[in-house]
């Protein structure tokens, strides 16, 4: 996966490549999909949700420029795979999932694999996790139709957020940097993520 999918497509950061090589992706996919764990594509994980393709996980992680001292917020835990990758790179990962069975499964998998620095919460990620804000970085793995204001507010000055924005069929992956209280945004990739659910979104 690392040699054939990630490096040829421009993933260069050694720490990100090492995390992608270390975390056992097959532990985060349903048993009937395990033979496809390392293929270059997303996989269903139940409840209408997916685990993102390895390249997207690596790309989003690299764009955040994670540092060992960082405290990071993830919106959309899903299988827990992205959280595990991040847990290899930062001090603490706070991750929120609106679908309770997914959150519980992810938490159990992460605990079984020994990730003590991932904190899982069942809830509406649109509102972020204000008790633990501000965050050095925020990663969103479901697509709202606009960047949620609560997440902007919870991003530390100088912090970076990566988030897919758009409707169900057309989304862009935005990288946002907070400078002097303002967001500087750039578009990185066209993507397709599951829509964000919960308050403040169209998919209530």
C-alpha positions as CSV (number, residue, x, y, z in Angstrom):
1,X,0.0,0.0,0.0
2,X,2.7,2.5,1.0
3,X,5.0,1.6,-1.9
4,X,2.4,1.2,-4.6
5,X,-0.4,3.7,-3.7
6,X,1.0,6.4,-1.4
7,X,4.5,7.2,-2.4
8,X,3.9,7.3,-6.2
9,X,1.0,9.7,-5.6
10,X,3.1,12.2,-3.7
11,X,2.8,11.3,0.0
12,X,6.3,12.3,1.2
13,X,6.2,12.9,4.9
14,X,8.2,10.1,6.5
15,X,6.2,10.1,9.8
16,X,2.9,9.8,7.9
17,X,4.2,6.9,5.7
18,X,5.5,5.2,8.8
19,X,2.1,5.5,10.5
20,X,0.3,4.1,7.4
21,X,2.7,1.2,7.3
22,X,2.3,0.4,11.0
23,X,-1.5,0.6,11.7
24,X,-3.3,-2.7,10.7
25,X,-6.0,-1.4,8.4
26,X,-7.7,-4.9,8.3
27,X,-8.6,-4.5,12.0
28,X,-10.9,-1.6,11.1
29,X,-12.9,-3.2,8.3
30,X,-15.7,-5.7,8.6
31,X,-14.6,-9.4,8.5
32,X,-16.1,-9.9,5.0
33,X,-14.1,-7.1,3.6
34,X,-10.7,-7.9,5.1
35,X,-9.2,-9.4,2.0
36,X,-9.8,-5.9,0.4
37,X,-8.3,-4.0,3.3
38,X,-5.3,-2.6,1.4
39,X,-6.9,-2.0,-1.9
40,X,-6.9,1.6,-3.3
41,X,-10.5,2.5,-2.5
42,X,-13.1,3.1,0.3
43,X,-14.9,0.2,1.9
44,X,-18.3,0.0,3.6
45,X,-18.3,-0.3,7.4
46,X,-22.1,-0.4,7.9
47,X,-24.8,2.2,8.7
48,X,-24.2,3.8,5.3
49,X,-20.7,4.8,6.2
50,X,-17.2,4.0,4.7
51,X,-13.6,3.8,5.6
52,X,-11.8,6.2,3.3
53,X,-9.2,4.9,0.8
54,X,-5.7,4.8,2.1
55,X,-4.5,7.6,-0.1
56,X,-7.1,10.0,1.2
57,X,-6.3,9.1,4.8
58,X,-2.6,9.8,4.2
59,X,-3.2,12.9,2.1
60,X,-5.5,14.5,4.8
61,X,-3.1,13.6,7.5
62,X,-0.1,15.0,5.7
63,X,-1.9,18.3,5.0
64,X,-2.4,18.9,8.7
65,X,1.4,18.8,9.4
66,X,0.8,17.0,12.7
67,X,3.3,17.5,15.5
68,X,3.9,15.2,18.5
69,X,2.6,17.8,20.9
70,X,-0.6,18.4,19.0
71,X,-4.1,18.0,20.4
72,X,-6.4,17.2,17.5
73,X,-10.2,17.0,16.9
74,X,-11.7,14.5,14.4
75,X,-15.3,14.7,13.3
76,X,-16.6,11.4,12.0
77,X,-14.8,8.5,13.8
78,X,-16.3,5.9,11.5
79,X,-14.2,2.8,11.9
80,X,-11.5,4.5,14.0
81,X,-8.8,4.0,11.3
82,X,-8.1,7.7,10.7
83,X,-7.9,8.2,14.5
84,X,-5.4,5.4,14.9
85,X,-3.2,6.9,12.2
86,X,-3.3,10.3,13.9
87,X,-2.7,8.7,17.3
88,X,0.7,7.6,16.0
89,X,1.6,11.2,15.2
90,X,0.1,13.5,17.9
91,X,-0.4,13.7,21.7
92,X,-4.2,13.3,21.8
93,X,-7.0,12.7,19.4
94,X,-10.5,13.7,20.4
95,X,-12.9,12.0,18.0
96,X,-16.7,12.3,17.6
97,X,-19.2,10.0,15.9
98,X,-22.9,10.5,15.7
99,X,-23.8,6.8,15.0
100,X,-23.5,5.1,18.4
101,X,-22.7,1.5,17.3
102,X,-19.9,2.8,15.1
103,X,-18.5,4.9,17.9
104,X,-18.6,1.9,20.3
105,X,-17.0,-0.5,17.8
106,X,-14.2,2.0,17.0
107,X,-13.5,2.6,20.7
108,X,-13.3,-1.1,21.3
109,X,-10.9,-1.6,18.4
110,X,-8.7,1.3,19.4
111,X,-8.5,0.1,23.0
112,X,-7.8,-3.5,21.9
113,X,-4.9,-2.2,19.7
114,X,-3.5,-0.2,22.6
115,X,-4.3,3.4,21.6
116,X,-4.6,5.2,25.0
117,X,-4.4,8.7,23.5
118,X,-7.7,8.5,21.5
119,X,-10.8,9.8,23.2
120,X,-14.1,8.7,21.6
121,X,-17.4,10.5,22.1
122,X,-20.9,9.7,20.7
123,X,-22.4,13.0,19.6
124,X,-23.0,15.6,16.9
125,X,-19.6,16.6,15.4
126,X,-21.0,19.8,13.9
127,X,-20.7,21.3,17.4
128,X,-17.2,20.1,17.9
129,X,-16.0,19.3,21.4
130,X,-15.8,22.6,23.2
131,X,-14.7,21.2,26.6
132,X,-11.3,20.3,25.1
133,X,-10.9,23.2,22.7
134,X,-8.9,24.9,21.3
135,X,-7.3,22.3,19.0
136,X,-4.1,22.5,17.1
137,X,-5.7,20.8,14.2
138,X,-9.2,19.6,13.1
139,X,-10.0,16.8,10.5
140,X,-13.5,16.3,9.3
141,X,-14.3,13.0,7.5
142,X,-17.9,13.8,6.5
143,X,-19.1,16.6,4.3
144,X,-21.2,19.6,5.5
145,X,-22.5,22.1,2.9
146,X,-20.4,24.8,4.6
147,X,-17.7,24.9,7.2
148,X,-19.3,24.7,10.7
149,X,-18.7,27.8,12.7
150,X,-18.2,25.9,16.0
151,X,-15.3,24.1,14.4
152,X,-13.8,27.4,13.2
153,X,-14.1,28.8,16.7
154,X,-12.4,25.7,18.3
155,X,-9.4,25.9,16.0
156,X,-6.3,27.4,17.7
157,X,-4.6,30.4,16.2
158,X,-2.1,29.1,13.7
159,X,-4.0,25.8,13.5
160,X,-5.1,23.9,10.4
161,X,-8.4,22.2,9.5
162,X,-9.0,19.8,6.6
163,X,-12.6,19.3,5.6
164,X,-14.7,18.2,2.6
165,X,-17.4,20.7,1.7
166,X,-20.3,20.4,-0.7
167,X,-23.4,18.3,-1.5
168,X,-23.7,14.6,-1.8
169,X,-22.3,14.5,-5.4
170,X,-19.8,17.3,-5.6
171,X,-17.4,18.1,-2.8
172,X,-14.0,19.9,-2.5
173,X,-11.4,19.1,0.1
174,X,-10.6,22.4,1.8
175,X,-7.5,23.2,3.8
176,X,-8.1,26.1,6.2
177,X,-5.5,27.9,8.3
178,X,-6.4,30.3,11.1
179,X,-4.3,33.5,10.9
180,X,-5.1,36.5,13.0
181,X,-8.4,35.0,13.8
182,X,-9.3,34.7,10.1
183,X,-9.5,31.6,7.9
184,X,-7.2,31.3,4.9
185,X,-8.6,28.6,2.7
186,X,-7.3,26.6,-0.2
187,X,-8.9,23.8,-2.3
188,X,-6.8,20.7,-2.5
189,X,-8.8,17.8,-4.1
190,X,-12.2,16.9,-5.5
191,X,-13.6,14.2,-3.2
192,X,-16.7,12.3,-2.2
193,X,-17.4,11.7,1.4
194,X,-20.6,10.7,3.2
195,X,-22.7,13.8,4.1
196,X,-22.4,15.2,7.6
197,X,-25.5,14.4,9.8
198,X,-26.9,16.3,12.8
199,X,-27.9,19.8,13.8
200,X,-26.8,22.6,11.6
201,X,-26.7,20.5,8.5
202,X,-29.3,19.7,5.8
203,X,-29.2,16.0,6.7
204,X,-30.9,16.3,10.1
